[in-house]
């Protein structure tokens, strides 16, 4: 008997703002210096909310958002800020513990 596998899509499991925030926080913690990984996480959240809606709210085209948030490139910081604003997400900062520097 063969096991049938399907590709996991995080966007299908992100339903509430709390889940989206927890997902992005976990991805940022895991990413280290990998900005494309964080961009991909933002892309997952944008797809969960509706890419067309985020494109309209951010003033960016849907196509450019798919490219910028694919995880294959690092988007410009202004794009990240526009997407975060459209998603209703804000960044907060905390000091890195001495052992993590």
C-alpha positions in Angstrom: 0.0 0.0 0.0 1.4 3.4 -1.0 1.2 6.4 1.2 0.0 9.5 -0.7 1.7 12.7 0.3 0.6 16.2 -0.4 2.6 19.4 -0.2 2.1 21.3 3.1 0.8 24.8 2.7 1.0 26.9 5.9 -1.5 29.4 4.4 -4.2 26.8 4.7 -3.7 26.6 8.5 -3.5 30.3 9.3 -7.0 31.5 10.3 -6.7 34.0 13.0 -4.5 37.1 13.6 -3.1 35.3 16.7 -2.1 32.3 14.6 -0.6 34.5 11.9 1.4 36.5 14.5 2.6 33.3 16.2 3.6 31.8 12.9 5.6 34.9 11.9 7.3 35.1 15.3 8.3 31.5 15.1 9.6 31.9 11.5 11.6 35.0 12.5 13.2 33.2 15.4 14.1 30.2 13.2 15.3 32.4 10.2 18.4 33.9 11.9 19.8 36.1 9.1 17.7 34.5 6.3 15.5 37.4 5.1 14.1 35.3 2.3 12.7 32.9 4.8 10.9 35.7 6.6 9.6 37.0 3.3 8.2 33.5 2.5 6.4 33.5 5.9 4.9 36.9 5.1 3.8 35.5 1.8 2.1 32.5 3.5 0.2 35.0 5.7 -0.7 37.2 2.8 -2.0 34.2 0.9 -4.0 33.2 4.0 -5.6 36.6 4.1 -6.0 36.9 0.4 -3.2 38.2 -1.9 -5.6 40.5 -3.8 -6.8 42.1 -0.6 -3.2 42.6 0.6 -2.1 44.0 -2.8 -4.9 46.5 -2.8 -4.2 47.6 0.8 -0.4 47.8 0.3 -0.6 49.6 -3.1 1.5 46.9 -4.7 0.5 44.6 -7.6 -0.5 41.1 -6.8 2.1 39.7 -9.2 4.9 41.7 -7.6 3.8 40.5 -4.1 3.9 36.9 -5.2 7.5 37.4 -6.5 8.7 39.4 -3.5 7.2 37.0 -1.0 8.1 33.8 -2.7 11.1 33.0 -0.5 13.3 33.0 -3.6 14.4 36.6 -3.2 14.8 39.2 -0.5 12.2 42.0 -1.0 13.0 45.6 -0.4 12.4 46.7 3.2 9.7 49.2 2.1 7.8 46.3 0.5 8.0 44.4 3.8 6.7 47.4 5.7 3.8 47.9 3.3 2.9 44.3 3.5 3.0 44.3 7.3 0.9 47.4 7.4 -1.7 45.8 5.1 -1.6 42.6 7.2 -2.1 44.5 10.4 1.2 43.2 11.7 3.8 45.3 13.6 7.3 44.4 14.5 8.5 44.6 18.1 12.0 44.3 19.3 13.6 42.7 22.3 17.3 42.5 23.2 19.2 39.4 22.2 20.3 37.5 25.3 24.1 37.7 25.8 24.5 34.0 25.1 22.8 34.4 21.7 25.2 37.1 20.3 
